[in-house]
Each structure stands twice: as structure tokens, then as C-alpha cells.
Amino acid sequence: MSTASSRQRKIGYGIGILLLLVPVVYLGFPARQTAGGGDRTGGLGVLAQKRQQYSLGEATLGQVDPTSSAMNLVLLGLRGPAASVLHLKAIDYQNKKQWAKLRATVDSITRLQPHYVQIWEFQGWNLAYNVSREWDKVADRFYWVKEGIKFLIKGTNYNEGVPILFHKVGDYVQSKMSVSDETIFFREFFERDPDPRFMTAAGVPGPDDTINPEGKDSTLVSYDWFVKANDKDDNDGLIGVKGMTHVFFRQGPARALLNYAATRSDKGLFEEHIPAWESAYSEWMDGYGKMDFYGLDDKKYRLNSTESELEELAEENGITLSAQRQLWSQNLDMVNFRQWRDIAGMERQVTMLEARRSKYLARLAFNEGRGYDKVDANGEVEVSDAQKLLETAMEQWAKIIKLKPELFYDGDYVDDCVLIVQYYKAVNALNSRPLPEEYPLKQIYDANESRHSDAANTFEKETQSRQLN
């Protein structure tokens, strides 16, 4: 009796195991591929399909040398150590300037650990900022900047729930195309890539459609990525915004529109100048400015707050109005909220538009070769077009200084004035004429000697850019 019961139990256990194996095999079977390479739907392979659908699978071994130590680690299931070995190899290839091996190794790392966000962040930055600087030609530098951006874009495909990667794409596009030393060239290359592979059917350079599929201005592309990042953040991304203060993270779209507005006059698109600044001002004040943020001890604040709103927030936070105002003011200063508010407000004025126009036309005249004086038949000297326009520009900017002196203590407006004087010095030197003892922007130029070398570098790049065109 006891023997029979034991045998029956064993049979029952065996049947139970078989029954349990059926759904395990049924659901865990590898996804079946269609003739076109896509996964078939259905029960078989459903878990594999879900892993692929939500980018959770790491089925590939990557392009790893089958004889390498990294492959040995992979075969033992040690993906992390294998990725570390490849990471060290990537650094070694970079030091040896073996760029093709570096790129292939980086690809292998991401195939081994596609959801390791720090790898995407580090290597994207490394390619765009470090590797690009190893090259002398601007077009080669641009290629590696693109490689870094493309690498991050690939990272967003594997990690759609990670807002910081989307933000990084927008940040790299914005900083490299609008703020870097090669801005004058990179901004042009972003829409008209020097790589012959992106030549259009009309025989003119087009954009690299991986980073700029719609051929838009770089600032608008960065805006799109920042908006995506904020949307991911709104939907509670898988990892969220780590390693970056939230108030800085969320300002991406507004800062992109501010940068876009600033490029309108730089490109001579004066009819777009005021509307672009109106839009940027609205985004800064009513979009970003009205978002809720949390400071120390999770106390809520809002950058664009009226006195009554400060009182309401103080009551909600359970703190005094004075403490609320201090919290608010500290964060205003941290993100330069007042400064950008005042700049955007000033740029919407017709007076500022005319000052921008005069600066653009003066620089254009000089770079088109209209900086030489003319001598008529009677020996009378006619001052060059460039000098006349530069003098007009200096007079108009001097008026702005009197109107809003607080905007000229530091920042971009000071750089604008110093650069105008740099052109003025150049046009006088071109005609063997000493610089006058007095001219409209002399005081601000003399007070900012530390900026002279930067202005000279910008002048050289701008004149070189015109010659290349």
C-alpha cells in the first residue's frame, strides 16, 4: 500500500512537472521571425516578443572577438565584467587614436548592456567632445560630434523611458551647434553637411537625416528633443532625472527658443526677430516660469510668482512668507531667470531690432570687402560703407546702454559691443587710419579688456567663414 502510494505520488509529480513545463515552453519559446525579419505574433515566443517590445531583452552577444577574454566572460554569463573589459579596450584605442576600433568596441559594449544608461551618457559625451577635438579639420570634428549625438539617439531607442538621455541629445545639439568654438561652421554644417553622402538631388549639400531629418535649424531640433525629455519626465520615466537638478532639466525647451530667437538677426532674418523673441519670452515666463519645482525639504516654489502666489505657496508649504521669498529668490538667481526675462523683454523692442540690424549690416559690409575708402577724381576721400555702418551701429548700441545699463555689466551684450569695436579697429587699420581717441563704445570696450582676445578670435572666425563661402 505504501509502495503504491509512493509510486502514485511520483507519477503525479511527474505529470505536474510536465504540465508546468508546457506553459513555460509555450511562453518562453524564442520569437519566430517572419520572412521580412519581423516577429510573428501569437503564443509561441510571447515573452521574447514582450522583451523586444519594451526593450528589455539582451539576447545578442554583440560584435565581440570570439577569441577574446571578453567573449569568455560573456559565455560564462558575466556581461558586466565583459563590458568593463571592452570599456578599458575602448579607452586604450582612443589613446592610440585607433578610431575605427574605438567605434566598434563602443558598439559592442552597448549591445552587451543596452540598458546601462551611464555607458550611453559617457561614450556619447566622449565621442562628441573628446574624440572630436583630436581632429584638425572642422568637417572632421563635426563628423565625430555627429557620432556622439547619433550614439545618444541610439541610446534613446533602447531606453525610451529614460528622460535624461533625451535631454542629453538636445543638450549636445544645442551646445555644440550654438555655443562651441566652431559654432559658426557647425551651425551651417547642421543644415548643409559637408559630407558628400548627403548631397541632395539638386546637387547642393543637405542635412544628415539621422540627426536632422527635417532639415531644421539646430536650435529647433534641440527644442524637439527637450520637449520629448520633459514629456518622458511628465510620464514618470523608468529612471527619471538623476544627476541633474530638476529646475535646470525642465528649462530645456525655453532655452532652446531663446537660442533660436538669438539666431534670427545673426542670419539676417530681421522679420522673424521680434516674433521669435515673443515666443521665447512666453515660453520662459508662462511655460517654464509657471512650472512647480521643489527645493530643500520638498518646499514648492514657482519661478514666475506674483506676491499673492508667494503667499499661497508659503501657506501650502507651511512656512513664513519671508522663507518662501528666500527660497524663490535663490532659485531665480541659480537659473538666471531675471536676466533672461529682461533680455527677452528687451529684444522684443524695435530699438533693439534696429541695433541688431545695424550690427549685422556693418559686419556683412566688411566681410564682403566694402571696408576700403574711396578716393574721387578731386582727391576727396569717401569713407567706406563698412566704416559708416559700424559707426551707426556703435551709436545705436550706445543708446541701448543708456536705456538699459544693467544689461551691460556682463554677458552677451558686452560681447556684442566689444566685437563691434573689433570690427571698427579692423576697418581703420585697413585704411591705415589710427583709431579715434573717442568713439561711442570706447568706454565699455576699455572696461572689458579681458574680452578683447575672445572678440579677436570671433572676428577671425567670422572673416574666415565669409572667405570660405
Protein Blocks (a to p, Z undefined) as FASTA:
>chain_A
ZZmmmmmmmmmmmmmmmmmmmmmmmmmpccdddfkopacedjeoplmmmmmmnopacfbg
bjadfkbmklmmmmnopamlmmmmmmmmmmmmmmnopaklmmmmmmmmmmmmmmlmklmm
mmmmmmmmmmmmmpmblklmmmmmmmmmmmmmmmmmmmmmlmklmmmmmmmmmmmmmmmm
klmmmmmmmmmcfblklccfkopacddfklmmnopafklmmmmmmmmmmmmmmnopaklp
ghiafklmmmmmmmmmmmmmmmmmmnopaklmmmmmmmmmmmmmmmmmmpccddehhiac
dfbacfklmmmmmmmnopafklmmmmmmmmmmmnommmmmmmmmmmmpmklmmmmmmmmm
mmmmmmnopabccddfkopacddfklmmmmmmmmmmmmmmmmmmmlmmgcjklmmmmmmm
mmmmmmmmmnopacdfbdfklmmmmmmmmlmmmmmmmmmmmmmmmmmZZ
